Amino acid sequence: MARGWESKSIESQIESAETSNQESSHHDNHDPERMRRRQALVLSRSRVLQQLEVSQNPRHREMLNQALADLEAQLTLLD
């Protein structure tokens, strides 16, 4: 069961990355470094969301929520 769930999560991350690549290619055709930075932030955000789904520890969840807020702020600055 864990392997199936994990593979679905990875598949979801890949689809999300591809979608963000397509969206960002429309915005940032002239700055590949900015595109790479945005893609890294989107993937990090996906990982944090995945960890939030399974986290039980309130302190860990708080840390993840703070990380998510920071990632979203950085993504907003890039856009």
Contact map, one row per residue, 1 for C-alpha under 8 A:
1111100000000000000000000000000000000000000000000000000000000000000000000000000
1111110000000000000000000000000000000000000000000000000000000000000000000000000
1111111000000000000000000000000000000000000000000000000000000000000000000000000
1111111100000000000000000000000000000000000000000000000000000000000000000000000
1111111110000000000000000000000000000000000000000000000000000000000000000000000
0111111111000000000000000000000000000000000000000000000000000000000000000000000
0011111111100000000000000000000000000000000000000000000000000000000000000000000
0001111111110000000000000000000000000000000000000000000000000000000000000000000
0000111111111000000000000000000000000000000000000100000000000000000000000000000
0000011111111100000000000000000000000000000000000000000000000000000000000000000
0000001111111110000000000000000000000000000000000000000000000000000000000000000
0000000111111111000000000000000000000000000000000000000000000000000000000000000
0000000011111111100000000000000000000000001001000000000000000000000000000000000
0000000001111111110000000000000000000000000000000000000000000000000000000000000
0000000000111111111000000000000000000000000000000000000000000000000000000000000
0000000000011111111100000000000000000000000000000000000000000000000000000000000
0000000000001111111110000000000000000010011000000000000000000000000000000000000
0000000000000111111111000000000000000000000000000000000000000000000000000000000
0000000000000011111111100000000000000000000000000000000000000000000000000000000
0000000000000001111111110000000000000010010000000000000000000000000000000000000
0000000000000000111111111000000000100010000000000000000000000000000000000000000
0000000000000000011111111100000000000000000000000000000000000000000000000000000
0000000000000000001111111110000000000000000000000000000000000000000000000000000
0000000000000000000111111111100000100100000000000000000000000000000000000000000
0000000000000000000011111111100000100000000000000000000000000000000000000000000
0000000000000000000001111111100000000000000000000000000000000000000000000000000
0000000000000000000000111111100000000000000000000000000000000000000000000000000
0000000000000000000000011111111101100000000000000000000000000000000000000000000
0000000000000000000000011111111100000000000000000000000000000000000000000000000
0000000000000000000000000001111100000000000000000000000000000000000000000000000
0000000000000000000000000001111111100000000000000000000000000000000000000000000
0000000000000000000000000001111111110000000000000000000000000000000000000000000
0000000000000000000000000000001111111000000000000000000000000000000000000000000
0000000000000000000000000001001111111100000000000000000000000000000000000000010
0000000000000000000010011001001111111110000000000000000000000000000000000000000
0000000000000000000000000000000111111111000000000000000000000000000000000000000
0000000000000000000000000000000011111111100000000000000000000000000000000000000
0000000000000000000000010000000001111111110000000000000000000000000000000010010
0000000000000000100110000000000000111111111000000000000000000000000000000000000
0000000000000000000000000000000000011111111100000000000000000000000000000000000
0000000000000000000000000000000000001111111110000000000000000000000000100110000
0000000000000000100100000000000000000111111111000000000000000000000000000010000
0000000000001000100000000000000000000011111111100000000000000000000000000000000
0000000000000000000000000000000000000001111111110000000000000000000000100000000
0000000000000000000000000000000000000000111111111000000000000000000100110000000
0000000000001000000000000000000000000000011111111100000000000000000000000000000
0000000000000000000000000000000000000000001111111110000000000000000000000000000
0000000000000000000000000000000000000000000111111111000000000001001100000000000
0000000000000000000000000000000000000000000011111111100000000000000100000000000
0000000010000000000000000000000000000000000001111111110000000000000000000000000
0000000000000000000000000000000000000000000000111111111000000001000000000000000
0000000000000000000000000000000000000000000000011111111000001001100000000000000
0000000000000000000000000000000000000000000000001111111000000000000000000000000
0000000000000000000000000000000000000000000000000111111100000000000000000000000
0000000000000000000000000000000000000000000000000011111111011000000000000000000
0000000000000000000000000000000000000000000000000000011111011000000000000000000
0000000000000000000000000000000000000000000000000000001111111000000000000000000
0000000000000000000000000000000000000000000000000000001111111100000000000000000
0000000000000000000000000000000000000000000000000000000011111110000000000000000
0000000000000000000000000000000000000000000000000000001111111111000000000000000
0000000000000000000000000000000000000000000000000001001111111111100000000000000
0000000000000000000000000000000000000000000000000000000001111111110000000000000
0000000000000000000000000000000000000000000000000000000000111111111000000000000
0000000000000000000000000000000000000000000000010011000000011111111100000000000
0000000000000000000000000000000000000000000000000001000000001111111110000000000
0000000000000000000000000000000000000000000000000000000000000111111111000000000
0000000000000000000000000000000000000000000000010000000000000011111111100000000
0000000000000000000000000000000000000000000010011000000000000001111111110000000
0000000000000000000000000000000000000000000000000000000000000000111111111000000
0000000000000000000000000000000000000000000000000000000000000000011111111100000
0000000000000000000000000000000000000000100110000000000000000000001111111110000
0000000000000000000000000000000000000000000010000000000000000000000111111111000
0000000000000000000000000000000000000000000000000000000000000000000011111111100
0000000000000000000000000000000000000000100000000000000000000000000001111111110
0000000000000000000000000000000000000100110000000000000000000000000000111111111
0000000000000000000000000000000000000000000000000000000000000000000000011111111
0000000000000000000000000000000000000000000000000000000000000000000000001111111
0000000000000000000000000000000001000100000000000000000000000000000000000111111
0000000000000000000000000000000000000000000000000000000000000000000000000011111
